[in-house]
Amino acid sequence: MSADPYRDPVLYDLEYAGHVQDIEWYRSLLQRLGGPVLELGVGSGRIALPLLADGHDVVGVDLSQPMLDALQRRLDAEPDLGGSCELHCADFRELDLERRFPTILLPFNAIHHCTGDADLLRLLAVVRRHLGPRGVFALDCYLPDPALYARDPNERYEPRTFVRPDTGEKLVSWEQSWYDELTAVHHVRYTYESPDGAEHAVQLDLRMWTHEELHALLARAGFTVLHEMADFTGTAMTEDALQSVLVLTA
Ligand SMILES: C[S@@+](CC[C@H](N)C(=O)[O-])C[C@H]1O[C@@H](n2cnc3c(N)ncnc32)[C@H](O)[C@@H]1O
């Protein structure tokens, strides 16, 4: 089976079910800024659905049709969400909706799907093209983590068990990872073992940027930092921060 991490939205949703701090932060950001909001890499709607429930209009873009289908099923099941939702299956590095937004979001490490500087600059140009006057662009991403990269690639980490809500199947899961210094890509492989012993793996290949590289590229693309934190609780940035939560304008 494919190692595409977005082919099976059920597994994605199970994997990140406990990941909620970012949702609350994006919700409060939108309460201050208002919509409509363009979410790049909207996925299965983990963040978009709460924003819609808060009454914001959302335009969501994603390259993965299975993730968009999962989001559409949820929208169909919840027709009374306050905001309206428009979905586009498209590459966020090539997007042109011929429309501008007061708020653009690139949440939950979607930036790491850009494969290099040129690729990231293409995405940032798309953001600028869609950002209205005094518009705000917010994103969050990981920063390089030497302790994580020191892991033994053959070792199994983060053992967990899940029950698939669609099949009731109990899955045993673990994570393996390795970092390629040459390409600055952190490869993270999640394996899910079914009760019959069958294994299914998905793999995230995350292009990492140092804090300095990221800021240099954002400045080169014409963005100014309004605010930056090291996590969603508001921790101030330090040299060894492992995450960046950024609020920018152009
Ligand atoms: C980590 S998920 C985040 C999904 C959602 N925003 C969330 O917070 O759960 C990243 C999403 O970006 C999408 N993606 C990756 N590369 C993309 C591209 N080039 N254009 C559009 N979407 C892309 C993936 O399909 C995936 O749904």
The ligand as a Gaussian input file, in Angstrom:
#p B3LYP/6-31G(d) Opt

LIG

0 1
 C       -0.050000      18.118000       8.404000
 S       -1.424000      18.186000       7.322000
 C       -2.343000      19.532000       8.027000
 C       -3.825000      19.389000       7.757000
 C       -4.695000      20.367000       8.573000
 N       -4.357000      21.745000       8.295000
 C       -4.509000      20.085000      10.054000
 O       -4.054000      20.966000      10.772000
 O       -4.838000      18.968000      10.463000
 C       -0.758000      18.931000       5.856000
 C       -1.748000      18.998000       4.706000
 O       -1.112000      19.675000       3.613000
 C       -1.482000      19.044000       2.412000
 N       -0.478000      19.332000       1.384000
 C        0.784000      18.855000       1.303000
 N        1.406000      19.368000       0.220000
 C        0.509000      20.182000      -0.380000
 C        0.550000      20.998000      -1.543000
 N        1.658000      21.071000      -2.290000
 N       -0.545000      21.704000      -1.876000
 C       -1.682000      21.630000      -1.122000
 N       -1.780000      20.866000      -0.010000
 C       -0.700000      20.159000       0.350000
 C       -1.580000      17.570000       2.770000
 O       -2.381000      16.849000       1.844000
 C       -2.182000      17.640000       4.169000
 O       -3.581000      17.557000       4.153000

